[in-house]
Amino acid sequence: MLYKIEGKNLSRINWDEYKEHKKYSVRDDNFEILLEFMKSYYNMTSPYEMFDMLNEDDIAQMMLEKRSISDAEDLENFLFKI
């Protein structure tokens, strides 16, 4: 579960666990693997929570920008495509 204080997300992406998850993923795209990891490791289902967490991480922000995802609705649309 994510906890927020003054609009800030207290959860951070655990990149070490992500790397371990990536070893066993059948996906090729790092961003898709990250989304799969977030669903699994953090038990996330809401694109709004996912976007907030992604938007607070520098690496994940670059992944969002690369795919022109600027808000939770864009992320939701991307999730429907994968």
C-alpha positions as a printed Julia matrix, in Angstrom:
82×3 Matrix{Float64}:
  0.0     0.0     0.0
  1.18    3.5    -0.74
  1.18    6.13    1.94
  1.25    9.8     1.12
  2.3    12.78    3.18
  1.63   16.21    1.7
  1.17   14.69   -1.76
  4.48   12.78   -1.65
  4.66    9.05   -2.22
  6.61    7.22    0.49
  7.14    4.09   -1.6
 10.06    3.96   -3.98
 10.79    1.57   -6.8
 13.08   -1.14   -5.51
 15.41   -1.44   -8.51
 17.3    -4.4    -7.04
 14.09   -6.41   -6.79
 13.13   -5.2   -10.27
 16.4    -6.59  -11.68
 15.67   -9.94  -10.07
 12.11   -9.91  -11.44
 13.42   -9.01  -14.9
 15.46  -12.21  -15.05
 12.26  -14.27  -15.1
 10.02  -12.04  -17.18
  8.91  -13.15  -20.63
  8.65   -9.52  -21.8
 11.32   -7.71  -23.79
 10.43   -4.09  -23.05
 11.9    -2.7   -19.8
  8.91   -0.44  -19.17
  6.45   -3.3   -19.58
  8.6    -5.36  -17.22
  8.54   -2.48  -14.73
  4.75   -2.27  -14.87
  4.49   -6.05  -14.45
  6.89   -5.81  -11.49
  4.85   -3.04   -9.86
  1.68   -5.09  -10.18
  3.38   -8.11   -8.67
  5.79   -6.72   -6.06
  3.7    -3.78   -4.83
  0.32   -5.37   -5.56
 -0.73   -2.29   -7.54
 -3.74   -2.23   -9.8
 -4.56    1.48   -9.99
 -2.95    3.37  -12.88
 -3.18    6.5   -10.73
 -1.05    5.0    -7.94
  1.32    3.5   -10.49
  1.72    6.82  -12.3
  2.4     8.66   -9.04
  5.12    6.2    -8.12
  6.65    6.24  -11.6
  6.55   10.01  -11.77
  8.61   10.31   -8.57
 11.49    8.21   -9.9
 14.06    9.68  -12.32
 14.55    6.5   -14.37
 10.83    5.79  -14.54
 10.18    9.41  -15.59
 12.45    8.88  -18.59
 10.5     5.74  -19.47
  7.24    7.68  -19.26
  8.59   10.51  -21.42
  9.9     8.07  -24.03
  6.36    6.75  -24.45
  4.7    10.2   -24.22
  2.83    9.2   -21.06
  2.07   12.41  -19.21
 -0.72   11.41  -16.83
 -2.51    8.44  -15.29
 -5.02    8.28  -18.15
 -2.2     7.85  -20.67
 -0.74    5.1   -18.49
 -4.13    3.41  -18.27
 -4.38    3.42  -22.07
 -0.87    1.95  -22.32
 -1.79   -0.79  -19.83
 -4.77   -1.8   -21.97
 -2.46   -2.26  -24.96
 -0.1    -4.7   -23.25
